[in-house]
Amino acid sequence: MKLTRSLVVPALAGLLALAPGAGRAQTATPSAYVNAPVTSDSVPPPPSHGSHCGLFETCASTKIGLGKGDFLIRLSALGVLPEDRDSKLWINGNAVAGRVKTTRQVTPELTFEYFFTDNLSVDLIAASSRHEVAADGVGGAAHVDVGSAWVLPPTVTFAWHFRPHKRFNPYVGVGGTMAWFHNVSPAGGLVQKLNVGFTGGPSVNAGFDYQLVGNWFFNFDVKQMFMRMHAWANDRGTSSPFIKAHDSLDPTVVGAGIEYRF
């Protein structure tokens, strides 16, 4: 036992002698990294929108393009261009040569649209425009002013969209139009009283939506409506001639506007 202890003690003493700083007081040594900038916790993170996205911003949470469940409201400038393809005129029951003409008009339009699927949507347009009506070649007269009327043609259209969830999304559609005429005013002279009947017909259209920023889209649309106008001027049995007219209005309706998705 004494021999073993005499060997271990000197060995431990030697190891202690080799240790750094052995036998002298320990002093603080400046570290080379003390003044280095600390970036892990002290630097604030970059600003982020988080869950909030401005009305006119496209953010990470903004859905690109249109698809199932989207509801849009659109405000457009609408050009109503009656074609007057075919006219028939009668005076006191007798067919006469002549042609009905209606003026073109520009008016605002409000549209509501809902997407049943990514590709299929339905929309309803609401607009009203005022048109002057005249007849050429009636009873040998070169031109006869008939009067004016406002038309309210609500149109329901089912459209097929070719590129859902894309910024540029063209479509084609088919639907129907029902037209009411209101605020009808006779021109006077040969026409003392004017009535215009309810009408309607099918329609087809084509157009596209383009996503501008955020949930704002630009829309361009062309509709071709097929409908006839039926009008009666004056009353039977009066001194003024009773005039009846049928006219294929068949208006081409061109619209361009801004829409917002909810």
C-alpha positions as CSV (number, residue, x, y, z in Angstrom):
1,M,0.0,0.0,0.0
2,K,2.7,2.5,0.8
3,L,4.4,1.7,-2.6
4,T,1.3,2.4,-4.6
5,R,0.6,5.7,-2.8
6,S,4.1,6.9,-3.4
7,L,3.7,6.4,-7.1
8,V,0.3,8.0,-7.5
9,V,1.0,11.2,-5.6
10,P,4.0,12.2,-7.7
11,A,2.0,11.4,-10.9
12,L,-0.9,13.7,-9.9
13,A,1.6,16.4,-9.0
14,G,3.1,16.2,-12.4
15,L,-0.2,16.5,-14.2
16,L,-1.2,19.6,-12.1
17,A,2.1,21.1,-13.0
18,L,1.4,20.7,-16.7
19,A,-2.1,22.3,-16.5
20,P,-2.4,25.9,-18.0
21,G,-2.1,28.6,-15.3
22,A,-1.1,26.1,-12.6
23,G,0.5,27.7,-9.7
24,R,-0.5,31.2,-10.5
25,A,-3.6,33.4,-10.0
26,Q,-6.1,33.2,-12.8
27,T,-6.8,36.5,-14.6
28,A,-9.6,37.4,-17.0
29,T,-8.4,37.3,-20.7
30,P,-10.4,39.4,-23.1
31,S,-12.0,37.3,-25.8
32,A,-11.6,38.1,-29.4
33,Y,-15.4,37.8,-29.9
34,V,-16.6,40.1,-27.1
35,N,-17.2,43.0,-29.5
36,A,-18.6,41.0,-32.4
37,P,-22.2,42.0,-33.3
38,V,-24.9,39.7,-32.0
39,T,-27.6,39.1,-34.7
40,S,-29.6,36.2,-33.5
41,D,-31.9,37.9,-31.0
42,S,-31.2,41.6,-31.1
43,V,-32.1,42.4,-34.7
44,P,-35.9,42.8,-35.3
45,P,-37.4,40.7,-38.1
46,P,-38.3,42.5,-41.4
47,P,-41.7,44.1,-41.6
48,S,-44.5,41.8,-42.8
49,H,-48.1,42.2,-43.8
50,G,-49.1,39.2,-41.8
51,S,-52.8,38.4,-42.3
52,H,-53.7,42.0,-43.4
53,C,-53.7,42.8,-47.1
54,G,-54.5,46.3,-48.4
55,L,-57.4,46.9,-50.8
56,F,-55.1,47.7,-53.7
57,E,-52.4,45.1,-52.9
58,T,-51.5,41.7,-54.2
59,C,-50.3,39.7,-51.2
60,A,-49.2,36.1,-50.5
61,S,-52.8,35.3,-49.4
62,T,-54.4,36.8,-52.6
63,K,-56.0,34.2,-54.8
64,I,-54.9,34.4,-58.4
65,G,-57.6,34.3,-61.0
66,L,-61.3,33.3,-60.6
67,G,-62.8,30.1,-59.5
68,K,-65.5,28.2,-57.6
69,G,-67.3,30.3,-55.0
70,D,-66.2,33.7,-56.2
71,F,-68.8,36.5,-56.3
72,L,-68.1,39.7,-58.3
73,I,-69.7,43.0,-58.8
74,R,-68.8,44.9,-62.0
75,L,-69.4,48.5,-63.1
76,S,-69.0,49.0,-66.9
77,A,-69.5,51.5,-69.6
78,L,-71.9,49.9,-72.1
79,G,-72.4,50.6,-75.8
80,V,-75.8,49.5,-77.1
81,L,-75.8,49.2,-80.9
82,P,-79.2,48.2,-82.4
83,E,-78.7,46.5,-85.7
84,D,-82.3,47.0,-87.1
85,R,-81.8,44.0,-89.4
86,D,-85.4,43.7,-90.6
87,S,-88.4,46.0,-90.5
88,K,-92.1,45.7,-91.4
89,L,-94.5,48.6,-91.4
90,W,-98.3,48.9,-91.7
91,I,-100.5,52.0,-92.0
92,N,-104.2,51.5,-91.3
93,G,-103.7,47.8,-91.8
94,N,-101.9,48.0,-95.1
95,A,-98.3,47.0,-95.5
96,V,-96.1,49.8,-96.7
97,A,-92.4,50.1,-97.7
98,G,-90.2,51.6,-95.0
99,R,-87.6,50.9,-92.4
100,V,-87.4,51.5,-88.7
101,K,-84.2,52.9,-87.3
102,T,-83.2,53.3,-83.6
103,T,-80.3,55.3,-82.3
104,R,-77.2,53.9,-80.6
105,Q,-76.5,54.8,-76.9
106,V,-73.9,54.6,-74.2
107,T,-74.9,53.9,-70.6
108,P,-73.6,52.5,-67.3
109,E,-74.1,48.9,-66.5
110,L,-74.1,47.0,-63.2
111,T,-73.3,43.2,-63.3
112,F,-73.5,40.5,-60.6
113,E,-71.6,37.3,-61.2
114,Y,-71.2,34.0,-59.2
115,F,-69.0,31.0,-60.0
116,F,-70.7,27.6,-59.4
117,T,-67.5,25.8,-60.4
118,D,-64.0,26.9,-61.5
119,N,-65.3,27.1,-65.1
120,L,-69.0,27.8,-64.9
121,S,-70.5,31.1,-63.8
122,V,-73.8,32.9,-64.0
123,D,-74.3,36.7,-64.3
124,L,-77.1,39.2,-64.3
125,I,-76.8,42.6,-65.9
126,A,-78.8,45.7,-65.0
127,A,-78.8,48.7,-67.4
128,S,-81.3,51.1,-69.0
129,S,-80.7,53.2,-72.1
130,R,-82.8,55.7,-74.1
131,H,-83.2,55.4,-77.8
132,E,-84.8,57.6,-80.5
133,V,-87.0,55.8,-83.0
134,A,-87.6,56.9,-86.6
135,A,-89.0,55.5,-89.8
136,D,-87.7,56.1,-93.3
137,G,-89.8,55.8,-96.5
138,V,-93.2,55.7,-94.8
139,G,-96.0,56.8,-97.1
140,G,-93.5,58.5,-99.4
141,A,-92.0,60.6,-96.7
142,A,-88.2,60.6,-96.5
143,H,-88.1,60.5,-92.7
144,V,-90.6,60.4,-89.8
145,D,-89.7,60.8,-86.2
146,V,-91.7,58.3,-84.2
147,G,-90.5,59.1,-80.7
148,S,-88.3,57.8,-77.9
149,A,-88.2,55.1,-75.3
150,W,-86.1,53.8,-72.5
151,V,-85.4,50.1,-72.5
152,L,-84.6,47.9,-69.5
153,P,-83.1,44.6,-70.7
154,P,-82.1,42.4,-67.8
155,T,-80.0,39.5,-69.2
156,V,-79.0,36.3,-67.5
157,T,-75.9,34.6,-69.0
158,F,-74.2,31.2,-68.2
159,A,-70.5,31.5,-69.2
160,W,-67.7,28.9,-69.5
161,H,-64.3,30.2,-68.4
162,F,-61.3,28.5,-70.1
163,R,-58.4,29.5,-67.7
164,P,-59.6,29.3,-64.0
165,H,-57.1,30.6,-61.5
166,K,-55.1,32.5,-64.1
167,R,-54.8,36.3,-64.4
168,F,-56.1,36.2,-68.0
169,N,-59.3,34.2,-68.3
170,P,-61.4,34.3,-71.5
171,Y,-64.9,32.9,-71.7
172,V,-68.0,32.3,-73.9
173,G,-71.6,32.3,-72.8
174,V,-75.2,31.8,-73.7
175,G,-78.3,33.3,-72.1
176,G,-81.5,35.2,-72.5
177,T,-82.8,38.8,-72.4
178,M,-86.2,40.1,-71.4
179,A,-86.8,43.8,-72.4
180,W,-89.2,46.3,-70.9
181,F,-89.8,49.7,-72.5
182,H,-90.6,52.6,-70.3
183,N,-90.9,56.4,-70.4
184,V,-92.2,56.1,-74.0
185,S,-92.7,59.5,-75.6
186,P,-94.3,60.2,-79.0
187,A,-92.6,62.6,-81.3
188,G,-95.8,64.5,-82.3
189,G,-96.9,65.4,-85.8
190,L,-98.0,62.1,-87.4
191,V,-97.4,60.3,-84.1
192,Q,-99.6,61.5,-81.3
193,K,-99.5,58.3,-79.2
194,L,-96.8,55.6,-79.0
195,N,-96.8,52.2,-77.4
196,V,-93.9,49.7,-77.4
197,G,-94.5,46.1,-76.4
198,F,-92.6,43.8,-74.1
199,T,-90.1,41.6,-75.9
200,G,-87.1,39.3,-75.4
201,G,-84.9,36.6,-76.9
202,P,-81.7,34.6,-76.7
203,S,-78.2,36.0,-76.4
204,V,-74.6,34.9,-76.8
205,N,-71.5,36.5,-75.6
206,A,-67.7,36.3,-75.4
207,G,-65.1,38.2,-73.3
208,F,-62.3,38.0,-70.8
209,D,-61.4,38.9,-67.2
210,Y,-57.9,40.1,-66.3
211,Q,-56.7,40.4,-62.7
212,L,-55.1,43.9,-62.2
213,V,-54.2,43.9,-58.5
214,G,-55.5,42.2,-55.4
215,N,-59.2,41.3,-56.0
216,W,-59.6,43.9,-58.8
217,F,-60.3,42.8,-62.3
218,F,-60.7,44.4,-65.7
219,N,-63.5,42.9,-67.9
220,F,-64.3,43.2,-71.6
221,D,-67.5,41.7,-72.9
222,V,-69.4,41.6,-76.2
223,K,-73.0,40.3,-76.3
224,Q,-75.2,39.7,-79.3
225,M,-78.9,39.8,-78.4
226,F,-81.7,38.6,-80.7
227,M,-85.0,40.3,-80.1
228,R,-87.7,42.2,-82.0
229,M,-89.5,45.4,-81.1
230,H,-93.2,45.8,-81.6
231,A,-94.6,49.3,-81.7
232,W,-98.0,51.0,-82.3
233,A,-98.5,54.6,-83.1
234,N,-101.9,56.4,-82.6
235,D,-105.3,54.8,-82.1
236,R,-107.6,53.1,-84.6
237,G,-110.5,55.3,-85.7
238,T,-108.8,58.6,-85.2
239,S,-107.8,61.2,-87.7
240,S,-104.2,60.3,-87.3
241,P,-103.1,57.1,-89.2
242,F,-102.8,53.9,-87.2
243,I,-99.2,52.7,-87.6
244,K,-97.8,49.4,-86.6
245,A,-94.2,48.4,-86.8
246,H,-92.0,45.3,-86.2
247,D,-88.3,45.7,-86.1
248,S,-85.5,43.2,-85.4
249,L,-83.5,45.3,-83.0
250,D,-80.8,42.5,-82.5
251,P,-78.5,44.9,-80.5
252,T,-74.8,44.3,-80.2
253,V,-73.8,45.3,-76.7
254,V,-70.2,46.1,-76.0
255,G,-69.0,46.7,-72.4
256,A,-65.7,47.4,-70.6
257,G,-65.4,47.9,-66.9
258,I,-63.8,47.2,-63.5
259,E,-65.0,44.4,-61.2
260,Y,-64.3,43.4,-57.6
261,R,-64.2,39.9,-56.1
262,F,-65.7,39.3,-52.7
